Amino acid sequence: MRRVALAFLLLSFAGGALAQQKTTTAADSPLVAAAKSSKATRKKSKKKVITNADVKKSGGKLTPLASKPAPPSPSKPALARPEEQRKAQSAANVQLEAAKKKVSELEKDLARLEQQYYEANDPTYRDDVIRKRFDQTKRQLDDARKELADARDVAGGPHQ
């Protein structure tokens, strides 16, 4: 089996060498011979190359694309923009600090209400009054944490 495969392989190489010898001449260098043999194995492109002459001869219509509107020019001087950015950043920082303060106060209230819940001896008072306050404070704390995250996004600060 190996002998048959080897013989087939040798015959294919010999056929390729004969084809290469037919395309090369005695004056060709090995590099030129290799280029000619690779050119013979390349596939020809079936697509037509469009030239300038083809474009001039064509009677087709050209349809221009809709132009994009120009970007708006800045109406304010360049010096005013950094001032506005500073003001916006300071307002965002103030809002961030207020949100942090609100979250910390609500966390303290939540801890205080939880402690009251466990200290209360009357189960009815504990379940009716303290639990309702606890749930309300917890909802407020969740909302305040969302506001804090939004304020951090606006301020561009790190999420802690």
Backbone as CSV, one residue per row, in Angstrom:
resi,resn,N_x,N_y,N_z,CA_x,CA_y,CA_z,C_x,C_y,C_z
1,MET,0.824,-1.182,0.000,0.000,0.000,0.000,0.879,1.261,0.000
2,ARG,1.917,1.212,0.814,2.814,2.360,0.871,3.585,2.529,-0.440
3,ARG,3.907,1.415,-1.042,4.652,1.475,-2.299,3.803,2.104,-3.392
4,VAL,2.510,1.788,-3.379,1.615,2.352,-4.391,1.479,3.861,-4.175
5,ALA,1.327,4.285,-2.932,1.204,5.710,-2.627,2.489,6.447,-2.982
6,LEU,3.647,5.810,-2.704,4.933,6.415,-3.016,5.112,6.561,-4.523
7,ALA,4.710,5.540,-5.257,4.834,5.583,-6.713,3.922,6.676,-7.286
8,PHE,2.725,6.782,-6.758,1.801,7.822,-7.222,2.351,9.213,-6.930
9,LEU,2.944,9.373,-5.768,3.517,10.647,-5.376,4.690,11.028,-6.284
10,LEU,5.540,10.063,-6.599,6.681,10.326,-7.479,6.219,10.694,-8.885
11,LEU,5.183,10.022,-9.373,4.676,10.328,-10.710,4.069,11.733,-10.765
12,SER,3.398,12.147,-9.693,2.818,13.485,-9.696,3.897,14.552,-9.673
13,PHE,4.981,14.325,-8.914,6.090,15.278,-8.909,6.785,15.319,-10.267
14,ALA,6.929,14.174,-10.882,7.587,14.117,-12.191,6.751,14.842,-13.242
15,GLY,5.426,14.691,-13.159,4.538,15.394,-14.094,4.616,16.889,-13.898
16,GLY,4.716,17.338,-12.673,4.840,18.760,-12.380,6.166,19.306,-12.882
17,ALA,7.219,18.525,-12.757,8.535,18.961,-13.233,8.543,19.068,-14.751
18,LEU,7.850,18.153,-15.430,7.774,18.222,-16.896,7.004,19.454,-17.343
19,ALA,5.930,19.759,-16.659,5.144,20.944,-17.013,5.960,22.203,-16.765
20,GLN,6.770,22.201,-15.731,7.596,23.367,-15.431,8.672,23.535,-16.491
21,GLN,9.219,22.456,-16.961,10.262,22.545,-17.978,9.711,23.066,-19.287
22,LYS,8.469,22.767,-19.613,7.873,23.230,-20.851,7.678,24.751,-20.829
23,THR,7.357,25.320,-19.652,7.081,26.749,-19.583,8.347,27.569,-19.426
24,THR,9.422,26.968,-18.976,10.651,27.729,-18.772,11.568,27.556,-19.967
25,THR,12.428,28.518,-20.133,13.425,28.430,-21.193,14.793,28.256,-20.550
26,ALA,15.792,28.088,-21.354,17.139,27.842,-20.841,17.700,29.079,-20.150
27,ALA,17.237,30.284,-20.520,17.791,31.504,-19.969,17.140,31.902,-18.645
28,ASP,16.067,31.237,-18.260,15.362,31.602,-17.035,16.138,31.166,-15.804
29,SER,16.136,32.045,-14.798,16.739,31.682,-13.521,15.718,30.859,-12.735
30,PRO,16.143,30.238,-11.665,15.196,29.444,-10.868,14.050,30.294,-10.307
31,LEU,14.328,31.540,-10.006,13.300,32.428,-9.476,12.244,32.719,-10.531
32,VAL,12.668,32.986,-11.759,11.737,33.253,-12.848,10.926,32.002,-13.158
33,ALA,11.579,30.859,-13.120,10.879,29.605,-13.377,9.800,29.366,-12.319
34,ALA,10.118,29.661,-11.059,9.141,29.482,-9.981,7.980,30.446,-10.159
35,ALA,8.261,31.682,-10.582,7.196,32.661,-10.787,6.276,32.232,-11.920
36,LYS,6.854,31.708,-13.020,6.040,31.268,-14.158,5.169,30.076,-13.776
37,SER,5.725,29.163,-12.992,4.931,27.987,-12.612,3.799,28.374,-11.658
38,SER,4.055,29.326,-10.767,2.989,29.744,-9.858,1.921,30.533,-10.608
39,LYS,2.330,31.261,-11.642,1.357,32.008,-12.446,0.441,31.063,-13.206
40,ALA,0.986,29.952,-13.646,0.182,28.984,-14.382,-0.856,28.329,-13.484
41,THR,-0.550,28.188,-12.199,-1.492,27.525,-11.288,-2.548,28.476,-10.743
42,ARG,-2.317,29.796,-10.881,-3.296,30.762,-10.366,-4.561,30.746,-11.188
43,LYS,-5.673,31.021,-10.505,-6.964,31.104,-11.192,-7.142,32.518,-11.723
44,LYS,-7.711,32.597,-12.877,-7.994,33.895,-13.469,-9.258,34.455,-12.825
45,SER,-9.289,35.762,-12.630,-10.452,36.421,-12.053,-11.559,36.482,-13.096
46,LYS,-12.761,36.167,-12.681,-13.894,36.197,-13.605,-14.609,37.543,-13.569
47,LYS,-14.221,38.408,-12.662,-14.858,39.710,-12.553,-14.170,40.693,-13.500
48,LYS,-14.965,41.597,-14.051,-14.423,42.591,-14.963,-13.872,43.752,-14.154
49,VAL,-12.716,44.217,-14.564,-12.102,45.365,-13.920,-12.676,46.618,-14.563
50,ILE,-13.193,47.521,-13.738,-13.794,48.755,-14.248,-12.693,49.792,-14.403
51,THR,-12.605,50.371,-15.587,-11.587,51.383,-15.868,-12.258,52.736,-16.055
52,ASN,-11.467,53.783,-16.182,-12.008,55.117,-16.413,-12.749,55.187,-17.743
53,ALA,-12.249,54.488,-18.739,-12.906,54.493,-20.048,-14.301,53.876,-19.943
54,ASP,-14.446,52.819,-19.151,-15.760,52.192,-18.967,-16.721,53.170,-18.298
55,VAL,-16.224,53.937,-17.363,-17.079,54.890,-16.660,-17.524,55.998,-17.604
56,LYS,-16.622,56.467,-18.456,-16.967,57.534,-19.396,-17.977,57.059,-20.427
57,LYS,-17.869,55.799,-20.846,-18.786,55.270,-21.857,-20.175,54.992,-21.292
58,SER,-20.268,54.741,-20.009,-21.563,54.361,-19.436,-22.525,55.544,-19.496
59,GLY,-23.778,55.243,-19.713,-24.793,56.291,-19.783,-25.639,56.311,-18.534
60,GLY,-25.137,55.751,-17.443,-25.911,55.665,-16.211,-26.052,57.005,-15.521
61,LYS,-27.056,57.084,-14.681,-27.291,58.313,-13.936,-26.553,58.236,-12.606
62,LEU,-26.012,59.338,-12.205,-25.380,59.430,-10.900,-26.348,60.091,-9.934
63,THR,-26.578,59.447,-8.806,-27.469,60.026,-7.801,-26.632,60.399,-6.591
64,PRO,-26.571,61.679,-6.289,-25.778,62.090,-5.126,-26.472,61.672,-3.836
65,LEU,-25.664,61.308,-2.868,-26.207,60.947,-1.557,-26.611,62.212,-0.818
66,ALA,-27.567,62.051,0.070,-28.001,63.193,0.879,-26.843,63.626,1.763
67,SER,-26.587,64.900,1.772,-25.471,65.398,2.562,-25.868,65.447,4.036
68,LYS,-24.895,65.203,4.873,-25.135,65.241,6.314,-25.081,66.695,6.773
69,PRO,-25.927,67.047,7.724,-25.875,68.427,8.215,-24.559,68.670,8.948
70,ALA,-24.076,69.858,8.839,-22.830,70.225,9.500,-23.051,70.254,11.010
71,PRO,-22.035,69.858,11.768,-22.204,69.903,13.222,-22.396,71.347,13.674
72,PRO,-23.201,71.550,14.698,-23.454,72.920,15.157,-22.166,73.562,15.669
73,SER,-22.003,74.797,15.312,-20.808,75.504,15.762,-21.041,75.989,17.195
74,PRO,-20.000,75.980,17.985,-20.180,76.421,19.382,-20.529,77.898,19.421
75,SER,-21.591,78.194,20.141,-22.039,79.586,20.214,-21.331,80.353,21.327
76,LYS,-20.812,79.630,22.308,-20.149,80.289,23.425,-18.642,80.250,23.210
77,PRO,-17.928,81.209,23.730,-16.474,81.199,23.580,-15.863,80.009,24.309
78,ALA,-14.701,79.618,23.865,-14.033,78.444,24.422,-13.693,78.619,25.895
79,LEU,-13.509,79.827,26.346,-13.165,80.053,27.749,-14.347,79.818,28.681
80,ALA,-15.564,79.963,28.191,-16.742,79.804,29.039,-17.034,78.324,29.319
81,ARG,-16.635,77.454,28.419,-16.942,76.031,28.587,-16.285,75.409,29.815
82,PRO,-15.010,75.628,30.072,-14.424,75.042,31.289,-15.087,75.572,32.557
83,GLU,-15.502,76.839,32.537,-16.194,77.431,33.697,-17.493,76.675,33.962
84,GLU,-18.240,76.406,32.880,-19.507,75.674,33.028,-19.255,74.251,33.506
85,GLN,-18.201,73.640,33.003,-17.884,72.284,33.438,-17.521,72.255,34.921
86,ARG,-16.783,73.249,35.367,-16.438,73.327,36.793,-17.683,73.489,37.647
87,LYS,-18.600,74.347,37.204,-19.842,74.555,37.965,-20.668,73.282,38.001
88,ALA,-20.760,72.602,36.869,-21.530,71.356,36.817,-20.891,70.294,37.701
89,GLN,-19.557,70.234,37.712,-18.868,69.257,38.549,-19.057,69.561,40.025
90,SER,-19.006,70.833,40.389,-19.201,71.176,41.804,-20.641,70.900,42.235
91,ALA,-21.613,71.158,41.350,-23.012,70.838,41.669,-23.194,69.333,41.821
92,ALA,-22.529,68.562,40.974,-22.616,67.108,41.063,-21.981,66.615,42.361
93,ASN,-20.876,67.231,42.772,-20.231,66.845,44.029,-21.105,67.170,45.232
94,VAL,-21.789,68.316,45.195,-22.706,68.684,46.286,-23.849,67.676,46.363
95,GLN,-24.387,67.310,45.210,-25.473,66.332,45.174,-24.988,64.977,45.686
96,LEU,-23.757,64.611,45.347,-23.188,63.350,45.804,-23.045,63.332,47.320
97,GLU,-22.546,64.417,47.874,-22.389,64.486,49.336,-23.745,64.427,50.042
98,ALA,-24.747,65.099,49.475,-26.093,65.057,50.069,-26.654,63.637,50.026
99,ALA,-26.412,62.942,48.919,-26.906,61.569,48.804,-26.194,60.659,49.799
100,LYS,-24.887,60.846,49.983,-24.149,60.041,50.959,-24.681,60.274,52.372
101,LYS,-24.939,61.543,52.685,-25.444,61.892,54.018,-26.819,61.261,54.248
102,LYS,-27.682,61.320,53.233,-29.024,60.749,53.356,-28.953,59.241,53.568
103,VAL,-28.071,58.571,52.838,-27.937,57.113,52.973,-27.447,56.768,54.374
104,SER,-26.455,57.496,54.867,-25.939,57.170,56.200,-26.990,57.410,57.285
105,GLU,-27.783,58.477,57.159,-28.848,58.737,58.142,-29.913,57.643,58.098
106,LEU,-30.285,57.224,56.902,-31.290,56.170,56.801,-30.761,54.833,57.315
107,GLU,-29.483,54.562,57.129,-28.904,53.334,57.683,-28.936,53.358,59.208
108,LYS,-28.651,54.523,59.781,-28.712,54.652,61.245,-30.142,54.469,61.740
109,ASP,-31.116,55.091,61.040,-32.526,54.925,61.423,-32.951,53.468,61.331
110,LEU,-32.507,52.798,60.295,-32.865,51.392,60.109,-32.293,50.544,61.249
111,ALA,-31.059,50.806,61.623,-30.455,50.065,62.736,-31.185,50.362,64.040
112,ARG,-31.572,51.630,64.246,-32.301,52.009,65.463,-33.662,51.308,65.516
113,LEU,-34.376,51.289,64.372,-35.684,50.625,64.339,-35.558,49.122,64.554
114,GLU,-34.515,48.534,64.027,-34.303,47.104,64.235,-34.058,46.806,65.709
115,GLN,-33.288,47.671,66.338,-33.036,47.503,67.773,-34.328,47.676,68.569
116,GLN,-35.157,48.651,68.206,-36.444,48.842,68.886,-37.333,47.620,68.714
117,TYR,-37.285,47.019,67.561,-38.110,45.840,67.283,-37.771,44.720,68.262
118,TYR,-36.479,44.499,68.471,-36.080,43.418,69.373,-36.265,43.768,70.843
119,GLU,-36.286,45.059,71.182,-36.461,45.468,72.572,-37.927,45.552,72.973
120,ALA,-38.823,45.668,71.997,-40.251,45.823,72.313,-40.799,44.522,72.907
121,ASN,-41.600,44.683,73.988,-42.193,43.521,74.645,-43.576,43.212,74.100
122,ASP,-44.238,44.198,73.553,-45.589,44.024,73.053,-45.523,43.568,71.583
123,PRO,-45.916,42.325,71.298,-45.822,41.825,69.915,-46.735,42.577,68.944
124,THR,-47.869,43.067,69.427,-48.780,43.797,68.554,-48.156,45.130,68.145
125,TYR,-47.631,45.850,69.097,-46.967,47.131,68.799,-45.769,46.898,67.871
126,ARG,-45.031,45.848,68.172,-43.840,45.534,67.399,-44.205,45.231,65.943
127,ASP,-45.220,44.418,65.724,-45.576,44.018,64.369,-46.355,45.091,63.625
128,ASP,-47.175,45.852,64.327,-47.998,46.854,63.637,-47.247,48.162,63.406
129,VAL,-46.579,48.667,64.409,-45.985,50.002,64.320,-44.524,49.938,63.859
130,ILE,-43.728,49.200,64.602,-42.295,49.214,64.326,-41.992,48.564,62.974
131,ARG,-42.659,47.481,62.668,-42.388,46.796,61.394,-42.760,47.676,60.198
132,LYS,-43.872,48.406,60.284,-44.253,49.305,59.195,-43.218,50.407,59.010
133,ARG,-42.738,50.971,60.115,-41.695,51.999,60.016,-40.410,51.418,59.411
134,PHE,-40.088,50.186,59.854,-38.888,49.528,59.349,-38.979,49.311,57.829
135,ASP,-40.112,48.807,57.364,-40.292,48.571,55.926,-40.233,49.878,55.136
136,GLN,-40.863,50.927,55.669,-40.848,52.222,54.991,-39.420,52.782,54.933
137,THR,-38.698,52.681,56.032,-37.322,53.176,56.063,-36.434,52.373,55.121
138,LYS,-36.694,51.079,55.025,-35.913,50.235,54.122,-36.156,50.635,52.664
139,ARG,-37.403,50.916,52.293,-37.711,51.380,50.928,-37.025,52.718,50.659
140,GLN,-37.083,53.617,51.648,-36.413,54.909,51.487,-34.902,54.738,51.327
141,LEU,-34.333,53.794,52.069,-32.899,53.536,51.962,-32.545,52.986,50.583
142,ASP,-33.366,52.101,50.050,-33.115,51.572,48.702,-33.166,52.686,47.662
143,ASP,-34.158,53.566,47.790,-34.257,54.701,46.856,-33.056,55.634,46.999
144,ALA,-32.641,55.864,48.232,-31.497,56.749,48.472,-30.219,56.140,47.904
145,ARG,-30.076,54.831,47.990,-28.890,54.180,47.412,-28.887,54.299,45.890
146,LYS,-30.072,54.218,45.272,-30.151,54.416,43.816,-29.756,55.848,43.450
147,GLU,-30.240,56.799,44.233,-29.877,58.202,44.007,-28.372,58.402,44.179
148,LEU,-27.795,57.735,45.169,-26.358,57.833,45.398,-25.584,57.276,44.205
149,ALA,-26.034,56.151,43.669,-25.360,55.569,42.498,-25.466,56.500,41.297
150,ASP,-26.645,57.102,41.118,-26.818,58.056,40.007,-25.922,59.276,40.198
151,ALA,-25.841,59.762,41.435,-24.995,60.924,41.709,-23.525,60.592,41.469
152,ARG,-23.113,59.384,41.795,-21.728,58.977,41.528,-21.465,58.908,40.036
153,ASP,-22.441,58.421,39.271,-22.274,58.376,37.819,-22.121,59.781,37.247
154,VAL,-22.936,60.704,37.734,-22.864,62.082,37.237,-21.559,62.738,37.639
155,ALA,-21.143,62.506,38.882,-19.924,63.129,39.369,-18.686,62.477,38.775
156,GLY,-18.843,61.254,38.287,-17.706,60.575,37.686,-16.736,60.027,38.710
157,GLY,-17.178,59.876,39.920,-16.326,59.373,40.985,-16.344,57.872,41.046
158,PRO,-15.463,57.295,41.860,-15.423,55.838,41.999,-16.615,55.342,42.815
159,HIS,-17.061,54.143,42.488,-18.190,53.536,43.212,-17.647,52.870,44.457
160,GLN,-18.153,53.317,45.593,-17.665,52.755,46.866,-18.732,51.896,47.473
